[in-house]
Amino acid sequence: MLSEFATCPGLFYATSAQDGILSRIRIPGGIISSQQCRAIADIAEQHGGGYMDVTNRANLQIREICTGINAEVLKYLQDMGLGSRNPVVDHIRNIMTSPTAGIDPQELIDTRPFVQSWDNYIAAHPALSALSAKFSICFDGGGIIRVCDRLNDIAIAAVLFDGNIYFRLYLSVGEKGQPPSDMGILLLPKECLPVLAALADVYLAHSNTTSQRRLRLLELLNTLGYENYLQEVKQRLPFSLLYSETREDLTPQPPSLQGEGKYQHIGIHPQRQQGLFYIGVVLPLGRLESKQIRGLADLATKYGSGSLRLTPWQNLLLTDIPQQWVGDVQNEIAFLGLDFSATNIKSALVACSGIKGCAASATDTKGHALALAKYLETRVTLEHPVNIHFSGCEKSCAQHSKSDITLLGVSIEADNETVEGYHVYVGDNKQKFGRELYKYVTFAELPTLIEQMLQVYKIQRLNSNESFGEFTNRYAIAQLHQLFNNNPKSKI
């Protein structure tokens, strides 16, 4: 057991939650085989609540475990390729990449080999067990579905420069909660692994490995200064780093917060491989029942390449489907009780575990999110996803990036009783959740308020491509109150 990491769930150590023991399985790059899916479904049924959750790093979580998973089962999962082959480094955060790596028609380079190489490096170097459990790395191949704006300690994003493919280096510096910042450094593909190793080595050289709380990379970079940190990195490298301060000659650029590729993976899309398609499946709040993941695994085996891809947006992809079978797979997905439409309100609906799974939560976020979706699906038609994020407390575990609408759970005293409610935030600014629009909205009032906000957005937006977040950013809060009729039951 790695008790010092108990606050960050893993496979090889138990973490207590409100609804039982929680186990998190790292899935590097989010790619999981049909056989692995079936194994996890078995574990969820035998030891947990009979379901699994996809996280915002494309991990899988099994909840409601009554008794710890024994060593024999852990060894079985390890032999199946689930979890690191070296348990002492399994706490390190999952390696993120685009779920369409290798199949995206517009990507500059397939990042899957980089994910595998870094995962192998971690497993082969047990000294990296001293890294913070939140040490996070992302590889972006420069395609349609971008991930380089997600919150990570380190991001390496493919760009085209002078006709050659490089990776641009981003590090987490400055304010907590901000996407990683461009370091103005271009890396050749072969230089990525040595640079990551040097970045980790400098981190360890300045870390107090005897402390139970490991210093975050952001904190170290802010303390040392990123220039000084990079100077130590360069001293560990057998080659010089290429600096490029100009961005005009670099393409593509990282997407904005409301980036155009954020939810384009949902639905049916052609792959770069001629005649093959992938289908992005909506998972309500990232949850899959055991029978559903078995059914999807069967579809991947029968029609595809025998694997599924989990996404950082808590959905999944079925890939490598020949065109003639796409209709059959669509029907099978519907039979499993799932959907593949980006216009489904649940496609961008996110919620933490809520009061049933976490003692820190003030509200039943998952129950409320599903109730809101049921209310809206017959009242509002969306052409594009609107990202609505339910967070039961300030920690924002389910989604660290900004959303179109954030609903922060609070307790409200009304008529001598305590009821569950939310503060409502919209758009993007330097505040963690966005701009505060309403305070202390009870859940009973919330569905009609959100409906009203979405209907006004559809009428007042500049065009069909303007996101809800972009729409609200055009107005001051007072103007938004006027547009939304300043919901009289809400206190500002």
C-alpha positions as CSV (number, residue, x, y, z in Angstrom):
1,M,0.0,0.0,0.0
2,L,1.1,3.6,-0.7
3,S,-0.7,5.3,2.1
4,E,0.9,8.7,1.5
5,F,-1.1,8.9,-1.8
6,A,-4.4,7.8,-0.2
7,T,-6.1,11.0,-1.1
8,C,-5.5,10.3,-4.8
9,P,-7.3,7.0,-5.8
10,G,-5.3,4.3,-7.5
11,L,-5.4,0.6,-8.3
12,F,-2.9,-0.7,-5.8
13,Y,-4.0,1.2,-2.7
14,A,-7.5,1.7,-1.2
15,T,-9.1,5.1,-1.0
16,S,-12.2,5.6,1.1
17,A,-15.1,7.6,-0.3
18,Q,-18.6,8.3,1.0
19,D,-20.1,5.4,-0.9
20,G,-17.3,2.8,-0.2
21,I,-13.8,2.2,-1.4
22,L,-12.8,3.8,-4.7
23,S,-10.3,2.3,-7.1
24,R,-9.0,4.2,-10.2
25,I,-7.3,2.4,-13.1
26,R,-4.9,4.3,-15.3
27,I,-5.5,3.9,-19.0
28,P,-2.5,5.5,-20.8
29,G,-3.8,7.6,-23.7
30,G,-7.3,6.3,-22.9
31,I,-7.0,3.2,-25.2
32,I,-8.5,0.0,-23.7
33,S,-9.0,-3.4,-25.3
34,S,-12.2,-5.3,-25.4
35,Q,-10.7,-8.0,-23.2
36,Q,-9.7,-5.4,-20.7
37,C,-13.2,-3.9,-20.7
38,R,-14.7,-7.3,-19.9
39,A,-12.2,-7.8,-17.1
40,I,-13.1,-4.4,-15.5
41,A,-16.8,-5.2,-15.9
42,D,-16.3,-8.4,-13.9
43,I,-14.4,-6.6,-11.2
44,A,-17.1,-3.9,-11.0
45,E,-19.8,-6.5,-10.6
46,Q,-17.9,-8.7,-8.1
47,H,-16.4,-6.0,-5.9
48,G,-18.1,-2.7,-6.7
49,G,-21.4,-1.1,-7.7
50,G,-21.7,-2.8,-11.1
51,Y,-20.7,0.3,-13.0
52,M,-17.6,2.3,-13.8
53,D,-16.9,6.0,-14.4
54,V,-14.7,7.6,-17.0
55,T,-12.8,10.5,-15.5
56,N,-11.5,13.8,-16.9
57,R,-8.1,12.2,-17.6
58,A,-9.6,9.1,-19.4
59,N,-9.1,6.9,-16.4
60,L,-11.7,4.4,-15.2
61,Q,-13.0,4.4,-11.7
62,I,-14.8,1.6,-9.8
63,R,-16.9,2.8,-6.9
64,E,-18.8,1.3,-4.0
65,I,-16.2,-1.4,-3.3
66,C,-17.2,-3.0,0.0
67,T,-13.9,-4.8,0.7
68,G,-10.5,-4.2,-0.8
69,I,-9.6,-5.9,-4.1
70,N,-7.2,-8.7,-3.1
71,A,-3.7,-9.3,-4.3
72,E,-4.7,-12.1,-6.7
73,V,-7.2,-9.9,-8.5
74,L,-4.7,-7.0,-8.6
75,K,-2.2,-9.4,-10.2
76,Y,-4.8,-10.5,-12.7
77,L,-5.5,-6.9,-13.7
78,Q,-1.8,-6.2,-13.9
79,D,-1.3,-9.2,-16.2
80,M,-4.2,-7.8,-18.4
81,G,-2.2,-4.6,-18.9
82,L,-4.4,-2.6,-16.5
83,G,-2.4,-0.4,-14.1
84,S,1.4,0.0,-14.2
85,R,3.5,-3.1,-14.2
86,N,5.4,-1.3,-11.5
87,P,3.0,-0.6,-8.7
88,V,5.2,2.1,-7.0
89,V,4.6,4.5,-9.8
90,D,1.0,3.7,-10.5
91,H,-0.2,6.7,-8.5
92,I,1.2,9.2,-11.1
93,R,-1.6,10.8,-13.1
94,N,-2.8,9.2,-16.4
95,I,-1.0,10.3,-19.6
96,M,-3.3,12.3,-21.7
97,T,-3.5,12.5,-25.5
98,S,-6.2,13.1,-28.1
99,P,-8.7,10.2,-28.3
100,T,-8.3,10.4,-32.1
101,A,-4.6,9.9,-32.1
102,G,-3.6,8.0,-35.2
103,I,-7.0,8.3,-36.8
104,D,-7.5,12.1,-37.0
105,P,-7.5,13.2,-40.7
106,Q,-5.8,16.5,-39.8
107,E,-3.3,15.5,-37.1
108,L,0.4,16.2,-37.8
109,I,1.7,13.2,-35.9
110,D,0.4,10.1,-34.2
111,T,1.1,10.6,-30.4
112,R,0.3,7.0,-29.3
113,P,4.0,5.9,-29.5
114,F,5.0,8.9,-27.3
115,V,2.4,7.9,-24.7
116,Q,3.6,4.3,-24.7
117,S,7.3,5.4,-24.5
118,W,6.7,7.7,-21.5
119,D,4.6,5.1,-19.7
120,N,7.4,2.5,-20.2
121,Y,9.9,5.0,-18.9
122,I,7.9,5.7,-15.8
123,A,7.5,2.0,-15.1
124,A,11.3,1.4,-15.6
125,H,12.3,4.2,-13.2
126,P,11.0,3.5,-9.7
127,A,12.7,6.7,-8.5
128,L,9.8,8.6,-10.2
129,S,7.6,7.3,-7.4
130,A,8.7,10.4,-5.6
131,L,6.8,12.6,-8.1
132,S,3.6,14.2,-7.0
133,A,0.6,12.0,-7.6
134,K,-0.7,15.0,-9.6
135,F,2.3,15.1,-12.0
136,S,0.5,15.2,-15.4
137,I,1.7,15.1,-19.0
138,C,-0.2,15.6,-22.2
139,F,0.7,14.9,-25.9
140,D,-1.2,16.7,-28.6
141,G,-0.8,15.7,-32.2
142,G,-2.2,18.9,-33.7
143,G,-5.4,17.4,-35.2
144,I,-9.0,18.4,-35.0
145,I,-9.5,17.0,-31.5
146,R,-7.1,19.0,-29.4
147,V,-6.1,18.4,-25.7
148,C,-3.2,20.9,-25.3
149,D,-5.5,23.4,-23.5
150,R,-6.4,20.9,-20.8
151,L,-4.9,21.5,-17.4
152,N,-1.6,19.6,-17.2
153,D,1.8,20.2,-15.6
154,I,3.5,19.6,-19.0
155,A,2.0,19.7,-22.5
156,I,3.8,18.8,-25.7
157,A,1.9,20.0,-28.8
158,A,2.8,19.2,-32.4
159,V,3.3,22.2,-34.7
160,L,4.5,22.7,-38.3
161,F,7.6,24.9,-38.7
162,D,9.6,25.4,-41.9
163,G,7.9,22.3,-43.3
164,N,9.0,20.1,-40.4
165,I,7.0,18.7,-37.5
166,Y,8.1,19.8,-34.0
167,F,6.6,19.7,-30.6
168,R,6.1,22.9,-28.7
169,L,6.7,22.8,-25.0
170,Y,4.2,24.1,-22.5
171,L,4.7,24.2,-18.7
172,S,2.3,25.0,-15.9
173,V,3.3,28.4,-14.5
174,G,1.6,31.3,-12.9
175,E,-1.9,31.1,-11.4
176,K,-3.3,27.8,-10.4
177,G,-6.0,26.6,-12.7
178,Q,-4.6,28.2,-15.8
179,P,-3.6,26.1,-18.9
180,P,0.1,25.5,-19.4
181,S,2.1,28.4,-20.9
182,D,4.2,28.4,-24.0
183,M,7.9,28.2,-23.3
184,G,9.0,29.1,-26.8
185,I,10.8,25.8,-27.3
186,L,10.6,23.5,-30.2
187,L,11.4,19.8,-29.8
188,L,12.1,17.3,-32.5
189,P,10.0,14.2,-32.0
190,K,13.1,12.2,-30.9
191,E,13.9,14.8,-28.2
192,C,10.6,14.6,-26.4
193,L,11.4,11.6,-24.1
194,P,14.8,12.9,-23.0
195,V,13.3,16.4,-22.3
196,L,10.5,14.8,-20.2
197,A,13.0,12.7,-18.3
198,A,15.1,15.8,-17.6
199,L,12.1,17.8,-16.5
200,A,11.2,15.0,-14.1
201,D,14.8,14.8,-12.9
202,V,15.0,18.5,-12.0
203,Y,11.7,18.2,-10.2
204,L,13.0,15.3,-8.1
205,A,16.2,17.2,-7.4
206,H,14.3,20.0,-5.7
207,S,11.6,17.9,-4.0
208,N,11.5,16.9,-0.4
209,T,10.8,13.2,-0.9
210,T,10.3,12.6,2.8
211,S,7.3,14.9,3.0
212,Q,3.9,13.4,2.8
213,R,2.7,16.3,0.6
214,R,4.7,16.4,-2.6
215,L,5.3,19.9,-4.1
216,R,3.4,20.4,-7.3
217,L,5.4,21.2,-10.4
218,L,3.5,24.6,-10.7
219,E,4.7,25.5,-7.2
220,L,8.3,24.6,-8.0
221,L,8.3,26.5,-11.3
222,N,6.9,29.6,-9.6
223,T,9.4,29.3,-6.8
224,L,12.5,28.8,-8.9
225,G,11.4,30.7,-12.0
226,Y,10.8,28.7,-15.1
227,E,13.9,30.2,-16.8
228,N,16.1,28.8,-14.0
229,Y,14.2,25.5,-14.1
230,L,14.8,25.1,-17.8
231,Q,18.5,26.0,-17.4
232,E,18.9,23.0,-15.1
233,V,17.0,20.9,-17.7
234,K,19.4,22.0,-20.5
235,Q,22.4,20.9,-18.4
236,R,21.0,17.4,-18.3
237,L,20.5,17.1,-22.1
238,P,23.1,16.0,-24.7
239,F,21.6,18.4,-27.3
240,S,20.7,22.1,-27.5
241,L,17.1,23.3,-27.3
242,L,15.7,25.2,-30.2
243,Y,14.0,28.4,-29.2
244,S,11.3,30.1,-31.4
245,E,9.7,33.2,-29.9
246,T,7.5,33.8,-33.0
247,R,4.1,32.1,-33.3
248,E,3.1,33.2,-36.8
249,D,4.9,30.4,-38.5
250,L,3.6,27.8,-36.2
251,T,0.4,25.9,-37.0
252,P,-1.9,24.8,-35.6
253,Q,-2.3,26.9,-32.4
254,P,-3.8,25.6,-29.2
255,P,-7.5,26.0,-29.2
256,S,-9.3,28.6,-27.1
257,L,-11.3,27.7,-24.0
258,Q,-14.4,27.4,-26.2
259,G,-12.1,25.6,-28.7
260,E,-13.7,24.5,-32.0
261,G,-12.6,20.9,-31.5
262,K,-13.8,20.5,-27.9
263,Y,-16.8,18.2,-28.6
264,Q,-16.3,17.4,-32.3
265,H,-15.5,13.8,-31.4
266,I,-19.1,13.0,-30.6
267,G,-21.1,11.5,-33.5
268,I,-19.9,9.7,-36.7
269,H,-16.7,10.8,-38.3
270,P,-14.4,9.6,-41.1
271,Q,-10.9,8.5,-40.1
272,R,-7.7,9.2,-41.9
273,Q,-7.8,5.5,-42.9
274,Q,-10.0,5.4,-46.1
275,G,-13.3,3.7,-45.7
276,L,-13.2,3.6,-41.9
277,F,-15.2,5.6,-39.4
278,Y,-15.2,6.3,-35.6
279,I,-18.3,6.9,-33.5
280,G,-18.2,9.2,-30.5
281,V,-20.6,7.8,-27.8
282,V,-22.2,10.0,-25.2
283,L,-21.9,8.5,-21.7
284,P,-24.3,10.2,-19.3
285,L,-22.0,11.8,-16.7
286,G,-19.2,9.5,-17.8
287,R,-20.9,6.4,-16.3
288,L,-21.1,3.0,-17.9
289,E,-23.0,0.0,-16.5
290,S,-21.2,-3.3,-16.7
291,K,-23.5,-4.6,-19.3
292,Q,-23.0,-1.5,-21.4
293,I,-19.2,-1.7,-21.4
294,R,-19.5,-5.4,-22.3
295,G,-21.8,-4.6,-25.1
296,L,-19.5,-1.9,-26.4
297,A,-16.5,-4.3,-26.1
298,D,-18.5,-6.8,-28.2
299,L,-19.1,-4.1,-30.9
300,A,-15.5,-3.2,-31.0
301,T,-14.5,-6.8,-31.5
302,K,-17.2,-7.6,-34.1
303,Y,-17.0,-4.4,-36.2
304,G,-13.8,-2.6,-35.2
305,S,-10.3,-3.2,-34.1
306,G,-11.1,-4.7,-30.7
307,S,-10.5,-1.5,-28.7
308,L,-12.3,1.5,-27.3
309,R,-10.9,5.0,-26.6
310,L,-11.9,6.9,-23.5
311,T,-11.8,10.7,-23.7
312,P,-10.9,13.5,-21.2
313,W,-14.5,14.7,-21.8
314,Q,-15.8,11.5,-20.2
315,N,-17.2,10.0,-23.3
316,L,-15.7,7.2,-25.5
317,L,-15.0,6.3,-29.2
318,L,-15.6,3.1,-31.1
319,T,-13.0,3.2,-33.9
320,D,-12.0,1.5,-37.2
321,I,-15.6,0.7,-38.3
322,P,-16.0,-0.1,-42.0
323,Q,-18.5,2.3,-43.7
324,Q,-21.0,-0.6,-44.5
325,W,-21.3,-1.4,-40.8
326,V,-21.8,2.1,-39.4
327,G,-25.6,1.8,-39.4
328,D,-25.6,-1.5,-37.6
329,V,-23.3,-0.2,-34.9
330,Q,-25.5,2.9,-34.5
331,N,-28.5,0.6,-33.9
332,E,-26.5,-1.5,-31.4
333,I,-25.4,1.6,-29.5
334,A,-29.0,2.7,-29.2
335,F,-30.0,-0.9,-28.0
336,L,-27.5,-0.5,-25.2
337,G,-29.3,2.7,-24.0
338,L,-26.6,5.0,-25.2
339,D,-26.5,7.9,-27.7
340,F,-24.0,9.4,-30.2
341,S,-25.5,12.8,-30.9
342,A,-23.6,16.0,-30.0
343,T,-26.9,17.7,-29.6
344,N,-27.8,15.5,-26.7
345,I,-27.8,17.7,-23.6
346,K,-25.8,15.0,-21.8
347,S,-22.9,15.1,-24.4
348,A,-21.3,18.0,-22.4
349,L,-22.9,17.5,-19.0
350,V,-20.4,16.9,-16.2
351,A,-20.8,16.2,-12.5
352,C,-18.7,15.1,-9.6
353,S,-19.7,12.2,-7.5
354,G,-21.8,14.5,-5.3
355,I,-23.1,14.0,-1.8
356,K,-23.7,10.3,-2.2
357,G,-20.0,9.7,-3.0
358,C,-18.1,12.5,-1.3
359,A,-18.4,14.0,2.2
360,A,-17.2,17.4,0.9
361,S,-20.1,17.8,-1.5
362,A,-23.1,20.0,-0.6
363,T,-25.4,18.6,-3.2
364,D,-26.5,15.5,-5.1
365,T,-24.7,16.6,-8.2
366,K,-25.2,13.5,-10.3
367,G,-28.9,13.1,-9.4
368,H,-29.5,16.8,-10.1
369,A,-27.6,16.7,-13.4
370,L,-29.6,13.8,-14.7
371,A,-32.8,15.5,-13.6
372,L,-31.8,18.7,-15.4
373,A,-31.0,16.7,-18.6
374,K,-34.4,15.0,-18.5
375,Y,-36.1,18.3,-18.0
376,L,-34.2,20.1,-20.8
377,E,-34.3,17.3,-23.5
378,T,-37.9,18.0,-24.4
379,R,-37.7,21.7,-24.0
380,V,-34.5,22.9,-25.6
381,T,-32.9,21.8,-28.9
382,L,-29.2,22.4,-29.2
383,E,-27.2,22.5,-32.4
384,H,-23.9,22.3,-30.5
385,P,-23.0,21.0,-27.0
386,V,-23.2,23.4,-24.0
387,N,-20.8,22.4,-21.3
388,I,-22.7,22.4,-18.0
389,H,-20.6,21.5,-15.0
390,F,-22.1,20.5,-11.6
391,S,-19.5,20.8,-8.8
392,G,-20.5,19.8,-5.3
393,C,-17.7,21.9,-3.7
394,E,-14.9,24.4,-4.5
395,K,-12.5,21.6,-5.4
396,S,-14.0,21.1,-8.9
397,C,-12.9,17.5,-9.1
398,A,-15.0,16.5,-12.2
399,Q,-13.7,19.3,-14.5
400,H,-10.7,21.6,-13.9
401,S,-11.1,23.7,-17.0
402,K,-13.7,26.4,-17.4
403,S,-17.2,25.5,-18.6
404,D,-20.0,27.3,-20.3
405,I,-22.1,27.1,-17.2
406,T,-20.8,26.1,-13.8
407,L,-23.2,25.2,-11.0
408,L,-21.4,25.2,-7.6
409,G,-23.3,23.3,-4.9
410,V,-24.3,25.1,-1.7
411,S,-26.7,24.6,1.2
412,I,-29.5,27.1,1.5
413,E,-31.5,28.0,4.6
414,A,-35.2,28.4,3.6
415,D,-38.3,28.3,5.7
416,N,-36.4,26.8,8.7
417,E,-35.0,24.0,6.7
418,T,-31.8,23.4,4.7
419,V,-32.2,22.7,1.0
420,E,-29.7,22.0,-1.8
421,G,-28.9,24.7,-4.2
422,Y,-26.3,26.3,-6.5
423,H,-24.4,29.4,-7.3
424,V,-24.5,29.9,-11.1
425,Y,-21.4,31.0,-13.0
426,V,-21.0,31.7,-16.8
427,G,-18.3,32.3,-19.4
428,D,-14.6,32.8,-18.8
429,N,-12.5,35.2,-16.8
430,K,-9.7,34.9,-14.3
431,Q,-12.0,33.5,-11.6
432,K,-12.0,29.8,-11.1
433,F,-15.5,29.1,-12.2
434,G,-16.2,32.0,-14.4
435,R,-18.3,35.1,-13.7
436,E,-20.9,34.8,-10.9
437,L,-24.4,35.3,-12.3
438,Y,-26.7,34.1,-9.6
439,K,-26.3,33.0,-6.0
440,Y,-28.4,30.6,-3.9
441,V,-30.6,29.2,-6.5
442,T,-32.5,26.2,-5.1
443,F,-32.5,23.0,-7.2
444,A,-36.3,23.3,-7.6
445,E,-35.7,26.7,-9.3
446,L,-32.7,25.6,-11.4
447,P,-34.2,23.7,-14.4
448,T,-36.4,26.6,-15.4
449,L,-33.6,29.1,-15.0
450,I,-31.2,27.1,-17.2
451,E,-33.9,26.6,-19.8
452,Q,-34.5,30.3,-19.9
453,M,-30.8,31.0,-20.2
454,L,-30.4,28.6,-23.1
455,Q,-33.5,29.8,-24.9
456,V,-32.2,33.4,-24.7
457,Y,-28.8,32.3,-25.9
458,K,-30.3,30.7,-29.0
459,I,-32.3,33.8,-29.9
460,Q,-29.5,36.4,-29.1
461,R,-26.3,34.7,-30.2
462,L,-24.4,36.2,-33.2
463,N,-24.6,33.0,-35.2
464,S,-25.1,29.3,-34.8
465,N,-21.3,28.8,-34.2
466,E,-21.1,31.1,-31.2
467,S,-20.8,29.1,-28.1
468,F,-22.7,29.8,-24.9
469,G,-19.5,30.9,-23.2
470,E,-18.7,33.3,-26.0
471,F,-22.2,34.7,-26.0
472,T,-22.2,35.5,-22.3
473,N,-18.7,37.0,-22.5
474,R,-20.1,39.7,-24.7
475,Y,-22.3,41.1,-21.9
476,A,-21.8,42.6,-18.5
477,I,-23.5,40.7,-15.7
478,A,-26.2,43.4,-15.3
479,Q,-27.0,43.0,-19.0
480,L,-27.2,39.2,-18.7
481,H,-29.6,39.7,-15.8
482,Q,-31.8,41.8,-18.0
483,L,-31.6,39.3,-20.9
484,F,-32.5,36.4,-18.6
485,N,-35.2,38.5,-16.9
486,N,-33.2,38.7,-13.8
487,N,-34.7,35.6,-12.3
488,P,-36.6,37.1,-9.3
489,K,-36.2,34.1,-7.1
490,S,-32.4,34.3,-7.2
491,K,-30.3,36.6,-5.0
492,I,-27.4,38.4,-6.6
